[in-house]
């Protein structure tokens, strides 16, 4: 199955606890079918004119394009960073069963404060 209707969104968090809090919010609100947490990872980046290094946890979020705006809002609400990484990567190919599972477990009408369907 090929579709740009499915996304893998990624964000990084400054602690495992924060990554788990983001994952819980997204899955509990049915904004993501799954959030995989990878880490710790070493990040080196430029922020406000200085080179920084940090230990972070990477969240790989499986969702749909119709839920993206709500996913982004939920990440921002749960995140401690001033400007968190929020990158959406289209899933161009995937098994039809897996992509159907994502669709079944993401409610594009759900969102922070609106409850689960």
MOPAC internal coordinates of N, CA, C and O (Angstrom, degrees):
PM7 1SCF
backbone

  N    0.0000 0     0.00 0     0.00 0    0    0    0
  C    1.4528 1     0.00 0     0.00 0    1    0    0
  C    1.5260 1   108.32 1     0.00 0    2    1    0
  O    1.2310 1   119.64 1   -43.95 1    3    2    1
  N    1.3007 1   118.29 1   136.05 1    3    2    1
  C    1.4534 1   123.89 1   178.09 1    5    3    2
  C    1.5182 1   108.65 1  -119.19 1    6    5    3
  O    1.2310 1   120.77 1   -48.02 1    7    6    5
  N    1.3378 1   116.14 1   131.98 1    7    6    5
  C    1.4502 1   118.43 1  -178.25 1    9    7    6
  C    1.5104 1   110.77 1  -165.64 1   10    9    7
  O    1.2310 1   120.76 1   -39.99 1   11   10    9
  N    1.3275 1   116.15 1   140.01 1   11   10    9
  C    1.4528 1   120.37 1   170.83 1   13   11   10
  C    1.5166 1   109.65 1   -94.23 1   14   13   11
  O    1.2310 1   120.04 1  -171.36 1   15   14   13
  N    1.3155 1   117.52 1     8.64 1   15   14   13
  C    1.4559 1   121.70 1   178.52 1   17   15   14
  C    1.5176 1   111.30 1   -77.33 1   18   17   15
  O    1.2310 1   120.05 1   166.71 1   19   18   17
  N    1.3188 1   117.51 1   -13.29 1   19   18   17
  C    1.4545 1   122.84 1  -178.65 1   21   19   18
  C    1.5176 1   109.21 1  -109.92 1   22   21   19
  O    1.2310 1   120.89 1   -38.78 1   23   22   21
  N    1.3356 1   115.90 1   141.22 1   23   22   21
  C    1.4495 1   121.12 1  -177.79 1   25   23   22
  C    1.5187 1   110.87 1  -130.87 1   26   25   23
  O    1.2310 1   121.40 1   -28.45 1   27   26   25
  N    1.3301 1   114.93 1   151.55 1   27   26   25
  C    1.4477 1   121.00 1   161.62 1   29   27   26
  C    1.5210 1   105.14 1  -112.28 1   30   29   27
  O    1.2310 1   120.85 1   -64.84 1   31   30   29
  N    1.3104 1   115.98 1   115.16 1   31   30   29
  C    1.4533 1   121.97 1   178.64 1   33   31   30
  C    1.5175 1   106.66 1   -99.74 1   34   33   31
  O    1.2310 1   120.52 1   -39.67 1   35   34   33
  N    1.3168 1   116.61 1   140.33 1   35   34   33
  C    1.4515 1   118.10 1   177.08 1   37   35   34
  C    1.5154 1   110.15 1  -126.04 1   38   37   35
  O    1.2310 1   122.01 1   -33.45 1   39   38   37
  N    1.3261 1   113.76 1   146.55 1   39   38   37
  C    1.4532 1   122.31 1   173.31 1   41   39   38
  C    1.5184 1   107.20 1  -146.17 1   42   41   39
  O    1.2310 1   120.55 1   -21.50 1   43   42   41
  N    1.3150 1   116.56 1   158.50 1   43   42   41
  C    1.4548 1   121.07 1   174.66 1   45   43   42
  C    1.5173 1   108.38 1  -114.85 1   46   45   43
  O    1.2310 1   120.99 1   -28.47 1   47   46   45
  N    1.3320 1   115.71 1   151.53 1   47   46   45
  C    1.4535 1   122.24 1   179.40 1   49   47   46
  C    1.5155 1   109.22 1  -128.05 1   50   49   47
  O    1.2310 1   120.47 1   -26.34 1   51   50   49
  N    1.3100 1   116.70 1   153.66 1   51   50   49
  C    1.4470 1   121.88 1  -176.54 1   53   51   50
  C    1.5112 1   115.41 1   -80.97 1   54   53   51
  O    1.2310 1   120.46 1   171.39 1   55   54   53
  N    1.3351 1   116.73 1    -8.61 1   55   54   53
  C    1.4646 1   120.25 1   177.37 1   57   55   54
  C    1.5250 1   108.73 1  -151.39 1   58   57   55
  O    1.2310 1   121.35 1   -20.62 1   59   58   57
  N    1.3276 1   115.03 1   159.38 1   59   58   57
  C    1.4611 1   119.37 1   176.34 1   61   59   58
  C    1.5221 1   110.72 1   -63.25 1   62   61   59
  O    1.2310 1   120.19 1   141.93 1   63   62   61
  N    1.3165 1   117.23 1   -38.07 1   63   62   61
  C    1.4606 1   121.31 1   179.69 1   65   63   62
  C    1.5278 1   111.20 1   -62.12 1   66   65   63
  O    1.2310 1   120.54 1   137.94 1   67   66   65
  N    1.3366 1   116.57 1   -42.06 1   67   66   65
  C    1.4600 1   119.83 1   178.34 1   69   67   66
  C    1.5267 1   110.65 1   -65.69 1   70   69   67
  O    1.2310 1   120.10 1   138.54 1   71   70   69
  N    1.3282 1   117.42 1   -41.46 1   71   70   69
  C    1.4666 1   120.99 1   177.73 1   73   71   70
  C    1.5290 1   110.11 1   -60.22 1   74   73   71
  O    1.2310 1   120.23 1   136.44 1   75   74   73
  N    1.3254 1   117.17 1   -43.56 1   75   74   73
  C    1.4659 1   120.91 1   178.64 1   77   75   74
  C    1.5238 1   111.14 1   -64.76 1   78   77   75
  O    1.2310 1   119.96 1   142.47 1   79   78   77
  N    1.3258 1   117.68 1   -37.53 1   79   78   77
  C    1.4691 1   121.51 1   178.49 1   81   79   78
  C    1.5372 1   110.56 1   -65.09 1   82   81   79
  O    1.2310 1   120.37 1   138.55 1   83   82   81
  N    1.3228 1   116.90 1   -41.45 1   83   82   81
  C    1.4707 1   121.46 1   177.41 1   85   83   82
  C    1.5275 1   109.56 1   -63.82 1   86   85   83
  O    1.2310 1   120.47 1   132.68 1   87   86   85
  N    1.3357 1   116.71 1   -47.32 1   87   86   85
  C    1.4696 1   121.19 1  -179.88 1   89   87   86
  C    1.5226 1   110.75 1   -59.77 1   90   89   87
  O    1.2310 1   120.51 1   134.78 1   91   90   89
  N    1.3247 1   116.63 1   -45.22 1   91   90   89
  C    1.4647 1   120.72 1  -179.98 1   93   91   90
  C    1.5198 1   111.36 1   -60.47 1   94   93   91
  O    1.2310 1   120.34 1   135.01 1   95   94   93
  N    1.3249 1   116.96 1   -44.99 1   95   94   93
  C    1.4686 1   120.45 1  -179.90 1   97   95   94
  C    1.5277 1   110.83 1   -61.17 1   98   97   95
  O    1.2310 1   120.31 1   135.27 1   99   98   97
  N    1.3196 1   117.01 1   -44.73 1   99   98   97
  C    1.4660 1   120.46 1  -176.55 1  101   99   98
  C    1.5260 1   112.52 1   -68.52 1  102  101   99
  O    1.2310 1   120.14 1   135.48 1  103  102  101
  N    1.3201 1   117.34 1   -44.52 1  103  102  101
  C    1.4679 1   120.20 1  -178.21 1  105  103  102
  C    1.5264 1   110.31 1   -73.13 1  106  105  103
  O    1.2310 1   120.07 1   136.38 1  107  106  105
  N    1.3455 1   117.48 1   -43.62 1  107  106  105
  C    1.4626 1   120.15 1  -178.98 1  109  107  106
  C    1.5248 1   112.11 1   -62.66 1  110  109  107
  O    1.2310 1   120.05 1   146.07 1  111  110  109
  N    1.3345 1   117.51 1   -33.93 1  111  110  109
  C    1.4745 1   121.45 1   178.96 1  113  111  110
  C    1.5296 1   112.39 1   -86.38 1  114  113  111
  O    1.2310 1   120.52 1  -175.97 1  115  114  113
  N    1.3410 1   116.61 1     4.03 1  115  114  113
  C    1.4673 1   123.12 1   180.00 1  117  115  114
  C    1.5234 1   112.52 1    60.74 1  118  117  115
  O    1.2310 1   120.98 1  -147.58 1  119  118  117
  N    1.3299 1   115.74 1    32.42 1  119  118  117
  C    1.4597 1   121.14 1   174.76 1  121  119  118
  C    1.5181 1   111.26 1   -90.73 1  122  121  119
  O    1.2310 1   120.61 1   162.75 1  123  122  121
  N    1.3342 1   116.44 1   -17.25 1  123  122  121
  C    1.4609 1   122.57 1   178.42 1  125  123  122
  C    1.5148 1   108.47 1  -140.03 1  126  125  123
  O    1.2310 1   121.08 1   -37.56 1  127  126  125
  N    1.3189 1   115.54 1   142.44 1  127  126  125
  C    1.4650 1   120.39 1   174.91 1  129  127  126
  C    1.5171 1   110.02 1   -77.55 1  130  129  127
  O    1.2310 1   120.61 1   148.89 1  131  130  129
  N    1.3305 1   116.44 1   -31.11 1  131  130  129
  C    1.4603 1   121.98 1  -175.25 1  133  131  130
  C    1.5162 1   108.68 1  -157.56 1  134  133  131
  O    1.2310 1   120.97 1   -36.54 1  135  134  133
  N    1.3239 1   115.74 1   143.46 1  135  134  133
  C    1.4609 1   121.40 1   169.82 1  137  135  134
  C    1.5186 1   106.94 1  -129.75 1  138  137  135
  O    1.2310 1   120.96 1   -60.88 1  139  138  137
  N    1.3121 1   115.77 1   119.12 1  139  138  137
  C    1.4599 1   121.22 1   176.44 1  141  139  138
  C    1.5172 1   107.92 1   -97.60 1  142  141  139
  O    1.2310 1   120.84 1   -45.39 1  143  142  141
  N    1.3311 1   116.00 1   134.61 1  143  142  141
  C    1.4537 1   121.66 1  -179.88 1  145  143  142
  C    1.5260 1   108.17 1  -110.98 1  146  145  143
  O    1.2310 1   121.13 1   -56.51 1  147  146  145
  N    1.3251 1   115.44 1   123.49 1  147  146  145
  C    1.4602 1   122.30 1  -177.97 1  149  147  146
  C    1.5289 1   107.68 1  -118.22 1  150  149  147
  O    1.2310 1   120.80 1   -48.54 1  151  150  149
  N    1.3211 1   116.08 1   131.46 1  151  150  149
  C    1.4535 1   116.25 1   175.90 1  153  151  150
  C    1.5032 1   112.60 1   158.34 1  154  153  151
  O    1.2310 1   121.90 1    -2.24 1  155  154  153
  N    1.2668 1   113.96 1   177.76 1  155  154  153
  C    1.4628 1   126.13 1     4.95 1  157  155  154
  C    1.5281 1   112.61 1   -75.17 1  158  157  155
  O    1.2310 1   121.66 1   -26.19 1  159  158  157
  N    1.3207 1   114.43 1   153.81 1  159  158  157
  C    1.4557 1   122.42 1   175.39 1  161  159  158
  C    1.5282 1   107.68 1  -121.20 1  162  161  159
  O    1.2310 1   120.50 1   -25.27 1  163  162  161
  N    1.3250 1   116.65 1   154.73 1  163  162  161
  C    1.4604 1   121.50 1   176.33 1  165  163  162
  C    1.5236 1   108.41 1   -96.90 1  166  165  163
  O    1.2310 1   120.79 1   -52.70 1  167  166  165
  N    1.3171 1   116.09 1   127.30 1  167  166  165
  C    1.4622 1   121.22 1   178.77 1  169  167  166
  C    1.5274 1   109.58 1  -118.59 1  170  169  167
  O    1.2310 1   121.26 1   -42.53 1  171  170  169
  N    1.2978 1   115.20 1   137.47 1  171  170  169
  C    1.4746 1   122.43 1   174.18 1  173  171  170
  C    1.5181 1   105.85 1  -127.02 1  174  173  171
  O    1.2310 1   120.61 1   -53.42 1  175  174  173
  N    1.3169 1   116.43 1   126.58 1  175  174  173
  C    1.4667 1   120.41 1  -172.77 1  177  175  174
  C    1.5268 1   110.04 1  -155.16 1  178  177  175
  O    1.2310 1   121.44 1   -17.21 1  179  178  177
  N    1.3147 1   114.86 1   162.79 1  179  178  177
  C    1.4579 1   121.24 1   176.08 1  181  179  178
  C    1.5328 1   107.22 1   -99.69 1  182  181  179
  O    1.2310 1   120.79 1   -51.65 1  183  182  181
  N    1.3326 1   116.09 1   128.35 1  183  182  181
  C    1.4651 1   121.12 1   179.27 1  185  183  182
  C    1.5180 1   108.54 1  -140.14 1  186  185  183
  O    1.2310 1   120.94 1   -56.40 1  187  186  185
  N    1.3094 1   115.80 1   123.60 1  187  186  185
  C    1.4604 1   123.62 1   179.39 1  189  187  186
  C    1.5259 1   111.68 1    51.22 1  190  189  187
  O    1.2310 1   121.11 1  -134.64 1  191  190  189
  N    1.3367 1   115.48 1    45.36 1  191  190  189
  C    1.4499 1   122.58 1   174.10 1  193  191  190
  C    1.5208 1   116.10 1    81.76 1  194  193  191
  O    1.2310 1   120.18 1  -178.35 1  195  194  193
  N    1.3352 1   117.25 1     1.65 1  195  194  193
  C    1.4640 1   120.34 1  -179.62 1  197  195  194
  C    1.5193 1   109.99 1  -123.89 1  198  197  195
  O    1.2310 1   121.10 1   -32.00 1  199  198  197
  N    1.3331 1   115.50 1   148.00 1  199  198  197
  C    1.4609 1   120.49 1   174.40 1  201  199  198
  C    1.5212 1   107.66 1   -83.51 1  202  201  199
  O    1.2310 1   121.05 1   -51.94 1  203  202  201
  N    1.3306 1   115.59 1   128.06 1  203  202  201
  C    1.4616 1   122.79 1  -177.59 1  205  203  202
  C    1.5238 1   109.37 1  -119.42 1  206  205  203
  O    1.2310 1   120.87 1   -22.96 1  207  206  205
  N    1.3103 1   115.94 1   157.04 1  207  206  205
  C    1.4557 1   122.52 1   170.67 1  209  207  206
  C    1.5131 1   107.25 1  -131.00 1  210  209  207
  O    1.2310 1   120.85 1   -38.69 1  211  210  209
  N    1.3348 1   115.98 1   141.31 1  211  210  209
  C    1.4632 1   119.88 1  -178.80 1  213  211  210
  C    1.5193 1   110.06 1  -151.49 1  214  213  211
  O    1.2310 1   121.84 1   -24.71 1  215  214  213
  N    1.3064 1   114.09 1   155.29 1  215  214  213
  C    1.4632 1   121.21 1   170.49 1  217  215  214
  C    1.5324 1   105.64 1   -94.81 1  218  217  215
  O    1.2310 1   120.69 1   -52.28 1  219  218  217
  N    1.3357 1   116.29 1   127.72 1  219  218  217
  C    1.4567 1   120.87 1  -176.89 1  221  219  218
  C    1.5214 1   110.42 1  -134.93 1  222  221  219
  O    1.2310 1   121.42 1   -10.65 1  223  222  221
  N    1.3279 1   114.88 1   169.35 1  223  222  221
  C    1.4631 1   122.86 1   174.58 1  225  223  222
  C    1.5179 1   106.77 1  -121.10 1  226  225  223
  O    1.2310 1   120.85 1   -47.97 1  227  226  225
  N    1.3348 1   115.97 1   132.03 1  227  226  225
  C    1.4582 1   123.35 1  -177.54 1  229  227  226
  C    1.5204 1   109.41 1   -94.94 1  230  229  227
  O    1.2310 1   120.63 1   -52.42 1  231  230  229
  N    1.3153 1   116.41 1   127.58 1  231  230  229
  C    1.4701 1   122.51 1   176.10 1  233  231  230
  C    1.5224 1   108.51 1  -105.34 1  234  233  231
  O    1.2310 1   120.81 1   -56.36 1  235  234  233
  N    1.3330 1   116.06 1   123.64 1  235  234  233
  C    1.4658 1   123.15 1   176.65 1  237  235  234
  C    1.5242 1   106.54 1  -107.44 1  238  237  235
  O    1.2310 1   120.56 1   -67.40 1  239  238  237
  N    1.3103 1   116.54 1   112.60 1  239  238  237
  C    1.4578 1   123.94 1  -168.45 1  241  239  238
  C    1.5265 1   109.49 1  -109.29 1  242  241  239
  O    1.2310 1   120.00 1   -58.85 1  243  242  241
  N    1.3421 1   117.61 1   121.15 1  243  242  241
  C    1.4642 1   122.28 1   178.55 1  245  243  242
  C    1.5284 1   108.09 1   -96.36 1  246  245  243
  O    1.2310 1   120.91 1   -60.22 1  247  246  245
  N    1.3419 1   115.87 1   119.78 1  247  246  245
  C    1.4571 1   120.29 1  -175.43 1  249  247  246
  C    1.5283 1   110.32 1  -151.86 1  250  249  247
  O    1.2310 1   120.93 1    11.53 1  251  250  249
  N    1.3208 1   115.83 1  -168.47 1  251  250  249
  C    1.4688 1   121.71 1   178.43 1  253  251  250
  C    1.5239 1   109.31 1  -117.09 1  254  253  251
  O    1.2310 1   120.93 1   -20.78 1  255  254  253
  N    1.3210 1   115.83 1   159.22 1  255  254  253
  C    1.4640 1   119.71 1  -179.87 1  257  255  254
  C    1.5302 1   111.53 1   -65.00 1  258  257  255
  O    1.2310 1   119.66 1   148.64 1  259  258  257
  N    1.3249 1   118.26 1   -31.36 1  259  258  257
  C    1.4653 1   119.73 1   179.61 1  261  259  258
  C    1.5255 1   112.11 1   -69.64 1  262  261  259
  O    1.2310 1   119.95 1   157.31 1  263  262  261
  N    1.3064 1   117.69 1   -22.69 1  263  262  261
  C    1.4687 1   121.10 1   179.14 1  265  263  262
  C    1.5228 1   112.47 1   -92.56 1  266  265  263
  O    1.2310 1   119.77 1   176.51 1  267  266  265
  N    1.3362 1   118.05 1    -3.49 1  267  266  265
  C    1.4667 1   120.47 1  -172.10 1  269  267  266
  C    1.5281 1   113.55 1   -56.19 1  270  269  267
  O    1.2310 1   119.33 1   131.78 1  271  270  269
  N    1.3140 1   118.88 1   -48.22 1  271  270  269
  C    1.4656 1   120.07 1  -177.19 1  273  271  270
  C    1.5270 1   111.20 1   -58.79 1  274  273  271
  O    1.2310 1   120.27 1   138.18 1  275  274  273
  N    1.3204 1   117.09 1   -41.82 1  275  274  273
  C    1.4659 1   120.98 1   178.27 1  277  275  274
  C    1.5243 1   111.20 1   -68.79 1  278  277  275
  O    1.2310 1   120.12 1   143.72 1  279  278  277
  N    1.3425 1   117.37 1   -36.28 1  279  278  277
  C    1.4693 1   121.21 1   176.00 1  281  279  278
  C    1.5237 1   109.50 1   -61.54 1  282  281  279
  O    1.2310 1   120.58 1   131.43 1  283  282  281
  N    1.3233 1   116.50 1   -48.57 1  283  282  281
  C    1.4582 1   120.40 1   179.62 1  285  283  282
  C    1.5284 1   111.02 1   -59.11 1  286  285  283
  O    1.2310 1   119.88 1   135.29 1  287  286  285
  N    1.3267 1   117.83 1   -44.71 1  287  286  285
  C    1.4668 1   121.36 1   179.42 1  289  287  286
  C    1.5268 1   111.50 1   -62.96 1  290  289  287
  O    1.2310 1   120.22 1   139.71 1  291  290  289
  N    1.3281 1   117.18 1   -40.29 1  291  290  289
  C    1.4637 1   120.91 1  -179.79 1  293  291  290
  C    1.5293 1   110.97 1   -67.96 1  294  293  291
  O    1.2310 1   120.37 1   140.38 1  295  294  293
  N    1.3268 1   116.90 1   -39.62 1  295  294  293
  C    1.4659 1   119.85 1   176.99 1  297  295  294
  C    1.5222 1   109.57 1   -61.71 1  298  297  295
  O    1.2310 1   120.44 1   131.43 1  299  298  297
  N    1.3211 1   116.76 1   -48.57 1  299  298  297
  C    1.4727 1   120.19 1  -179.39 1  301  299  298
  C    1.5328 1   111.11 1   -60.37 1  302  301  299
  O    1.2310 1   119.90 1   140.72 1  303  302  301
  N    1.3182 1   117.79 1   -39.28 1  303  302  301
  C    1.4676 1   121.30 1  -179.04 1  305  303  302
  C    1.5232 1   112.14 1   -66.64 1  306  305  303
  O    1.2310 1   120.19 1   146.55 1  307  306  305
  N    1.3323 1   117.25 1   -33.45 1  307  306  305
  C    1.4666 1   121.55 1  -175.91 1  309  307  306
  C    1.5253 1   113.07 1   -93.92 1  310  309  307
  O    1.2310 1   120.05 1   171.41 1  311  310  309
  N    1.3263 1   117.50 1    -8.59 1  311  310  309
  C    1.4646 1   121.96 1  -169.49 1  313  311  310
  C    1.5214 1   112.38 1   -93.41 1  314  313  311
  O    1.2310 1   120.91 1   -32.79 1  315  314  313
  N    1.3317 1   115.87 1   147.21 1  315  314  313
  C    1.4658 1   120.95 1   177.61 1  317  315  314
  C    1.5250 1   113.01 1   -91.97 1  318  317  315
  O    1.2310 1   119.57 1   164.23 1  319  318  317
  N    1.3237 1   118.43 1   -15.77 1  319  318  317
  C    1.4661 1   121.01 1  -177.15 1  321  319  318
  C    1.5256 1   110.98 1   -75.15 1  322  321  319
  O    1.2310 1   120.69 1   -33.06 1  323  322  321
  N    1.3383 1   116.28 1   146.94 1  323  322  321
  C    1.4686 1   121.10 1   174.53 1  325  323  322
  C    1.5213 1   110.65 1   -62.64 1  326  325  323
  O    1.2310 1   120.67 1   138.02 1  327  326  325
  N    1.3262 1   116.33 1   -41.98 1  327  326  325
  C    1.4719 1   121.78 1   179.94 1  329  327  326
  C    1.5153 1   108.98 1  -137.30 1  330  329  327
  O    1.2310 1   120.05 1   -95.34 1  331  330  329
  N    1.3336 1   117.52 1    84.66 1  331  330  329
  C    1.4659 1   119.60 1  -178.27 1  333  331  330
  C    1.5236 1   112.06 1   -69.90 1  334  333  331
  O    1.2310 1   121.69 1   -29.94 1  335  334  333
  N    1.3223 1   114.36 1   150.06 1  335  334  333
  C    1.4620 1   120.28 1   171.36 1  337  335  334
  C    1.5301 1   107.43 1   -66.68 1  338  337  335
  O    1.2310 1   120.88 1   -56.23 1  339  338  337
  N    1.3193 1   115.91 1   123.77 1  339  338  337
  C    1.4695 1   121.43 1   172.68 1  341  339  338
  C    1.5224 1   105.28 1  -137.64 1  342  341  339
  O    1.2310 1   121.03 1   -76.05 1  343  342  341
  N    1.3228 1   115.64 1   103.95 1  343  342  341
  C    1.4613 1   121.80 1  -176.54 1  345  343  342
  C    1.5198 1   108.33 1  -124.10 1  346  345  343
  O    1.2310 1   120.44 1   -51.10 1  347  346  345
  N    1.3193 1   116.76 1   128.90 1  347  346  345
  C    1.4582 1   121.82 1   177.88 1  349  347  346
  C    1.5191 1   109.16 1  -105.92 1  350  349  347
  O    1.2310 1   121.44 1   -54.23 1  351  350  349
  N    1.3294 1   114.84 1   125.77 1  351  350  349
  C    1.4544 1   121.64 1   179.59 1  353  351  350
  C    1.5253 1   107.99 1  -113.43 1  354  353  351
  O    1.2310 1   119.75 1   -59.78 1  355  354  353
  N    1.3376 1   118.08 1   120.22 1  355  354  353
  C    1.4656 1   119.32 1   179.19 1  357  355  354
  C    1.5254 1   111.16 1   -63.85 1  358  357  355
  O    1.2310 1   121.05 1   -41.06 1  359  358  357
  N    1.3035 1   115.59 1   138.94 1  359  358  357
  C    1.4618 1   121.02 1   172.36 1  361  359  358
  C    1.5191 1   105.74 1   -90.17 1  362  361  359
  O    1.2310 1   120.68 1   -73.14 1  363  362  361
  N    1.3124 1   116.31 1   106.86 1  363  362  361
  C    1.4614 1   120.26 1  -175.36 1  365  363  362
  C    1.5216 1   112.50 1   -84.05 1  366  365  363
  O    1.2310 1   120.27 1   151.39 1  367  366  365
  N    1.3109 1   117.09 1   -28.61 1  367  366  365
  C    1.4559 1   121.87 1   177.54 1  369  367  366
  C    1.5192 1   108.86 1  -142.15 1  370  369  367
  O    1.2310 1   120.79 1   -31.98 1  371  370  369
  N    1.3123 1   116.09 1   148.02 1  371  370  369
  C    1.4555 1   121.06 1   176.85 1  373  371  370
  C    1.5060 1   109.28 1  -172.92 1  374  373  371
  O    1.2310 1   120.60 1   -17.16 1  375  374  373
  N    1.3177 1   116.45 1   162.84 1  375  374  373
  C    1.4589 1   118.74 1   179.04 1  377  375  374
  C    1.5265 1   108.90 1   -66.13 1  378  377  375
  O    1.2310 1   120.72 1   -40.13 1  379  378  377
  N    1.3095 1   116.22 1   139.87 1  379  378  377
  C    1.4664 1   120.32 1  -176.78 1  381  379  378
  C    1.5264 1   111.03 1   -61.13 1  382  381  379
  O    1.2310 1   120.09 1   143.50 1  383  382  381
  N    1.3321 1   117.44 1   -36.50 1  383  382  381
  C    1.4596 1   120.06 1   179.03 1  385  383  382
  C    1.5189 1   112.47 1   -64.77 1  386  385  383
  O    1.2310 1   120.36 1   136.68 1  387  386  385
  N    1.3357 1   116.91 1   -43.32 1  387  386  385
  C    1.4681 1   120.88 1   179.73 1  389  387  386
  C    1.5204 1   110.63 1   -65.48 1  390  389  387
  O    1.2310 1   120.24 1   133.59 1  391  390  389
  N    1.3346 1   117.16 1   -46.41 1  391  390  389
  C    1.4626 1   120.11 1  -178.59 1  393  391  390
  C    1.5291 1   111.08 1   -65.48 1  394  393  391
  O    1.2310 1   120.02 1   144.72 1  395  394  393
  N    1.3257 1   117.56 1   -35.28 1  395  394  393
  C    1.4708 1   120.37 1   175.01 1  397  395  394
  C    1.5211 1   109.97 1   -64.37 1  398  397  395
  O    1.2310 1   120.19 1   140.37 1  399  398  397
  N    1.3365 1   117.24 1   -39.63 1  399  398  397
  C    1.4636 1   121.54 1   177.84 1  401  399  398
  C    1.5252 1   110.87 1   -61.63 1  402  401  399
  O    1.2310 1   120.38 1   138.04 1  403  402  401
  N    1.3400 1   116.89 1   -41.96 1  403  402  401
  C    1.4652 1   120.33 1   177.14 1  405  403  402
  C    1.5260 1   109.30 1   -58.90 1  406  405  403
  O    1.2310 1   120.52 1   130.43 1  407  406  405
  N    1.3329 1   116.60 1   -49.57 1  407  406  405
  C    1.4650 1   120.51 1  -179.21 1  409  407  406
  C    1.5304 1   112.06 1   -59.26 1  410  409  407
  O    1.2310 1   120.38 1   139.12 1  411  410  409
  N    1.3255 1   116.88 1   -40.88 1  411  410  409
  C    1.4574 1   121.20 1  -178.80 1  413  411  410
  C    1.5150 1   112.76 1   -66.89 1  414  413  411
  O    1.2310 1   120.32 1   155.89 1  415  414  413
  N    1.3257 1   117.00 1   -24.11 1  415  414  413
  C    1.4527 1   120.72 1  -174.57 1  417  415  414
  C    1.5212 1   114.32 1  -108.47 1  418  417  415
  O    1.2310 1   120.52 1  -173.98 1  419  418  417
  N    1.3193 1   116.60 1     6.02 1  419  418  417
  C    1.4606 1   121.86 1   174.62 1  421  419  418
  C    1.5207 1   107.62 1  -118.31 1  422  421  419
  O    1.2310 1   121.21 1   -54.52 1  423  422  421
  N    1.3121 1   115.30 1   125.48 1  423  422  421
  C    1.4637 1   121.40 1   177.94 1  425  423  422
  C    1.5169 1   107.57 1  -105.71 1  426  425  423
  O    1.2310 1   120.00 1   -74.56 1  427  426  425
  N    1.3181 1   117.60 1   105.44 1  427  426  425
  C    1.4597 1   121.05 1  -176.23 1  429  427  426
  C    1.5235 1   112.31 1   -65.03 1  430  429  427
  O    1.2310 1   120.10 1   164.86 1  431  430  429
  N    1.3205 1   117.42 1   -15.14 1  431  430  429
  C    1.4667 1   121.06 1   177.00 1  433  431  430
  C    1.5165 1   111.74 1   -88.25 1  434  433  431
  O    1.2310 1   120.18 1   166.09 1  435  434  433
  N    1.3399 1   117.27 1   -13.91 1  435  434  433
  C    1.4690 1   120.34 1  -179.51 1  437  435  434
  C    1.5136 1   109.50 1   -77.97 1  438  437  435
  O    1.2310 1   121.66 1   -12.39 1  439  438  437
  N    1.2921 1   114.42 1   167.61 1  439  438  437
  C    1.4626 1   119.64 1   177.48 1  441  439  438
  C    1.5019 1   109.68 1   175.95 1  442  441  439
  O    1.2310 1   120.65 1    -6.84 1  443  442  441
  N    1.3118 1   116.36 1   173.16 1  443  442  441
  C    1.4513 1   120.23 1  -178.91 1  445  443  442
  C    1.5256 1   111.76 1   -54.19 1  446  445  443
  O    1.2310 1   120.89 1   -53.66 1  447  446  445
  N    1.2949 1   115.90 1   126.34 1  447  446  445
  C    1.4520 1   121.33 1   178.17 1  449  447  446
  C    1.5157 1   115.65 1    81.64 1  450  449  447
  O    1.2310 1   119.89 1   176.35 1  451  450  449
  N    1.3319 1   117.81 1    -3.65 1  451  450  449
  C    1.4601 1   120.16 1  -178.60 1  453  451  450
  C    1.5136 1   112.12 1  -101.55 1  454  453  451
  O    1.2310 1   120.13 1   173.52 1  455  454  453
  N    1.3323 1   117.36 1    -6.48 1  455  454  453
  C    1.4629 1   120.31 1   177.23 1  457  455  454
  C    1.5038 1   112.82 1    80.77 1  458  457  455
  O    1.2310 1   120.86 1    -7.21 1  459  458  457
  N    1.3243 1   115.96 1   172.79 1  459  458  457
  C    1.4561 1   122.64 1  -178.88 1  461  459  458
  C    1.5113 1   110.54 1   -94.19 1  462  461  459
  O    1.2310 1   121.57 1   -27.73 1  463  462  461
  N    1.3256 1   114.60 1   152.27 1  463  462  461
  C    1.4609 1   119.84 1   177.69 1  465  463  462
  C    1.5087 1   108.82 1  -100.05 1  466  465  463
  O    1.2310 1   120.10 1   180.00 1  467  466  465

